[in-house]
Amino acid sequence: MVRKIVLIIVVLSIQIFAGTPNWVFNPNVDRNYIGGVGSSSSGNLYRDLKVAKILARADLSQSIAVDIESTFLSHNGKSDYSMVQKSKELLKGSFVKEQWRSPDGELFIWIVIKRDEVEN
C-alpha cells in the first residue's frame, strides 16, 4: 500500500513538472545572463505581471547586490499588493527574457541582465 502511494506521488510530480522550463528552478541556467524569477497567482493578469516582475527583480538583485524593498499593504481588512522598489543602483539592462504560466495558473517571469554588463 505504501509503495502504491509513493508511486502515485512520483508519477504526479513528474506530470506537474514535466513542462516546466528549466529557468523556473534555476534562473542562472544560461551562462550569459544573471537571472531572477518571480511568480504570482492572484488570477488578475495585470496584478500577476506586476507582482511577478517586481519579485523577479528582487530575486535578481540578490545576485548582484542591489537592495529592493517589497511590501504588502492591508487597509481596513482589504489586502492589496503594493510593491515599492528602491535600489542603490538601477538594474539597467535587465529585461524579461521569458514568461510561463503553470497548469494551475501561476505566472512565472524570468528577468535577466547580461553577465558582462554587471561584471564591468
RAJO-V416157 format. One record per backbone hydrogen bond with DSSP energy under -0.5 kcal/mol. CO is the residue of the C=O (numbers start at 1). NH is the residue of the N-H. Records with the same first field share a line. If there is no record, write none. Layout:
BEGIN
CO: NH  NH
END
This chain:
BEGIN
1: 5
2: 6
3: 7
4: 8
5: 9
6: 10
7: 11
8: 12
9: 13
10: 14
11: 15
12: 16
13: 17
14: 18
17: 20
21: 24  25
22: 25  26
26: 29
29: 31
30: 33
32: 115
34: 113
36: 111
38: 109
40: 107
43: 45
44: 48
45: 49
46: 50
47: 51
48: 52
49: 53
50: 54
51: 55
52: 56
53: 57
54: 58
55: 59
56: 60
57: 61
58: 62
59: 63
60: 63  64
61: 65  66
71: 82
73: 80
75: 78
77: 79
78: 75
80: 73  82
84: 86
90: 92
91: 94
95: 97  112
98: 110
100: 102  108
102: 105
106: 102
107: 40
108: 100
109: 38  111
110: 97  98
111: 36
112: 95
113: 34
114: 117  118
115: 119
116: 120
END
